[in-house]
Amino acid sequence: MKLQLALDAITLEDAVRIVKQVSSELDIVELGTPFTWTHPIETIGMFKREFPHNLILADYKIMDGGEYCAGLAYDAGADITTVSARTLDITIQGAVKAARDRGRLILADMMGVPSEEMASRAREVEALGVDYICIHRGLGVKDSPLENLKILKETVTQSQIAIAGGIDLDTLREIVPLKPDLVIVGSAIIRAENPLLMARTMRNIMKEAE
């Protein structure tokens, strides 16, 4: 299991400061959707230069212009960008093409896909060639992500599985037995009194479950 830190509603200065503290415990640093809205695209390259040992993900949740928009992220320095699973297949195909042309990765975000459609849409998205498929609880959603994670684990055979949205220590202990490939954490680390200790604790919980 890999650990990703999501930077969303945070200043650039605080983001850099926290990532410097915890980068040794991270696999991926995510420039979240609000962060990418409020900072120039060149910030992606700055993070890549500052943290060369971490993959950098730009969370664009692309809905249109898949090849072009994904290409913008990759050419700015992103190792991974994201496309919405709810968009047109041709948009996802374009984003996948941009990733393959540059030797990068693409994640399909399942936010908004109803549980009853989760399996069928996951199969369709996987067939389009994405590297990751992500279960993502939206902000303020309280429903447990476990059922949808189980659906993905039973459905997806080629793509890797990611999970995001309000993951704290309690949630993490619930999901690690299902062994998602990527766990995405935001405020639990960023708002911790000791971000490094929190990241290290989460990493240890993940290692113990492997």
C-alpha positions in Angstrom: 0.0 0.0 0.0 1.2 3.5 -0.9 0.5 6.7 1.1 -0.6 10.0 -0.6 -0.9 13.3 1.1 -3.6 15.6 -0.4 -3.0 19.4 -0.2 -6.3 21.1 -0.7 -7.4 24.3 1.3 -3.9 25.3 2.3 -1.4 28.1 1.5 1.6 27.4 -0.6 3.9 28.2 2.4 2.1 25.8 4.7 2.0 23.1 2.1 5.7 23.2 1.5 6.4 23.4 5.2 4.3 20.3 5.9 5.5 18.3 3.0 9.1 18.9 4.1 8.2 17.4 7.4 6.5 14.3 6.1 7.9 13.6 2.6 10.0 10.7 3.9 6.8 8.9 4.8 5.0 9.6 1.6 4.9 8.0 -1.8 2.8 10.7 -3.5 2.2 14.4 -2.9 -1.2 15.5 -4.3 -1.9 19.1 -5.3 -5.6 18.9 -4.7 -8.3 20.5 -6.8 -8.7 23.7 -4.7 -4.9 24.0 -4.5 -4.6 23.8 -8.3 -7.3 26.4 -8.7 -5.6 28.9 -6.5 -2.0 28.4 -7.6 -0.4 28.7 -11.1 0.3 25.6 -13.0 4.1 26.2 -12.6 3.6 25.2 -8.9 3.5 21.6 -10.1 7.0 21.8 -11.4 8.1 23.6 -8.2 6.9 20.7 -6.1 8.6 18.2 -8.4 11.9 20.0 -8.1 11.5 20.4 -4.3 10.5 16.8 -3.7 12.1 14.7 -6.4 11.8 11.5 -4.5 7.9 11.8 -4.3 5.5 11.4 -7.2 3.5 14.6 -7.8 -0.2 14.3 -8.5 -2.2 17.2 -10.0 -5.9 16.5 -9.1 -7.6 18.1 -12.0 -10.6 15.7 -12.1 -10.7 16.3 -15.9 -14.2 16.4 -17.4 -13.4 17.6 -20.9 -10.4 17.9 -23.2 -8.8 14.8 -21.8 -5.7 14.6 -23.8 -5.0 18.3 -23.9 -5.7 19.0 -20.2 -3.8 15.9 -19.0 -1.0 17.0 -21.2 -0.9 20.4 -19.5 -0.5 18.7 -16.1 2.2 16.3 -17.3 4.2 19.0 -19.2 4.1 21.1 -16.0 5.8 18.3 -14.1 3.0 16.0 -12.8 3.7 12.3 -12.6 0.0 11.6 -12.2 -3.2 13.5 -13.0 -6.9 12.7 -12.5 -9.9 12.3 -14.7 -13.5 12.0 -13.6 -15.0 8.6 -14.1 -18.3 10.3 -14.8 -17.1 12.0 -17.9 -17.3 10.7 -21.5 -15.2 7.6 -22.4 -13.5 9.6 -25.1 -12.3 12.1 -22.5 -10.8 9.3 -20.4 -9.2 7.8 -23.5 -7.6 11.1 -24.3 -6.2 11.5 -20.8 -4.9 7.9 -21.0 -3.2 8.7 -24.3 -1.5 11.8 -22.9 -0.2 9.7 -20.0 1.1 6.9 -22.2 2.8 9.3 -24.6 4.8 10.8 -21.7 5.3 7.7 -19.6 3.1 9.0 -16.8 0.1 7.7 -14.8 -3.6 8.5 -14.8 -6.2 8.1 -12.0 -9.9 7.8 -12.6 -11.9 9.4 -9.7 -15.3 7.6 -9.0 -16.7 10.5 -7.0 -20.4 10.7 -7.8 -20.8 7.3 -9.3 -23.8 5.6 -7.5 -23.0 2.4 -5.6 -25.4 0.4 -7.8 -23.4 1.6 -10.9 -20.0 1.2 -9.3 -19.1 -2.3 -10.6 -20.2 -1.6 -14.2 -18.6 1.8 -14.4 -15.4 0.5 -12.9 -15.2 -2.3 -15.5 -15.7 0.3 -18.3 -13.1 2.7 -16.9 -10.6 -0.1 -16.3 -11.0 -1.2 -20.0 -10.0 2.3 -21.0 -6.6 1.8 -19.6 -6.4 3.9 -16.4 -3.7 3.1 -13.9 -5.8 3.8 -10.7 -9.5 3.8 -9.9 -10.3 5.8 -6.8 -13.2 5.5 -4.4 -13.7 9.1 -3.2 -16.1 10.3 -0.5 -17.0 13.9 -1.2 -16.5 16.6 1.4 -19.2 16.2 4.1 -20.3 12.7 3.1 -20.5 10.5 6.1 -21.3 7.1 4.5 -18.6 4.5 5.0 -16.4 3.9 1.9 -16.0 0.2 2.8 -18.8 -1.2 0.7 -17.7 0.7 -2.5 -14.1 -0.4 -1.8 -15.3 -4.0 -1.5 -17.1 -3.6 -4.9 -13.9 -2.4 -6.5 -11.8 -5.1 -5.0 -14.2 -7.7 -6.4 -14.5 -6.0 -9.8 -11.1 -4.5 -10.8 -8.4 -6.9 -12.0 -5.9 -4.7 -13.8 -6.0 -1.2 -12.5 -4.8 -0.3 -9.0 -7.3 0.8 -6.4 -7.2 4.0 -4.4 -9.3 5.4 -1.7 -9.8 9.0 -0.5 -12.0 11.2 1.5 -11.9 11.9 5.2 -9.5 9.1 6.1 -8.3 9.3 9.7 -6.8 6.7 12.0 -10.1 4.9 12.7 -11.1 4.8 9.0 -7.6 3.6 8.0 -7.8 0.7 10.4 -11.1 -0.3 8.8 -9.9 -0.2 5.2 -6.4 -1.6 5.4 -7.6 -5.2 5.7 -9.0 -4.8 2.2 -5.5 -3.8 1.0 -6.2 -0.9 -1.4 -3.1 0.0 -3.4 -3.2 3.7 -2.5 -4.5 5.5 0.5 -5.0 9.2 0.2 -5.0 11.3 3.4 -5.5 15.0 3.8 -6.5 16.8 7.0 -5.7 14.0 9.3 -2.0 14.6 8.6 -2.1 18.3 7.8 -4.1 19.3 10.9 -2.2 16.9 13.2 -0.3 18.5 16.1 2.7 16.5 14.8 2.2 15.8 11.1 5.3 13.6 10.8 4.2 11.4 13.7 0.7 11.0 12.2 2.1 10.1 8.8 4.5 7.6 10.3 1.7 6.1 12.4 -0.5 5.7 9.3 2.4 4.2 7.4 3.0 1.7 10.2 -0.7 0.7 10.2 -0.5 0.1 6.5 2.7 -1.9 6.7 1.3 -4.1 9.5 -1.7 -5.0 7.3 0.4 -6.0 4.3 
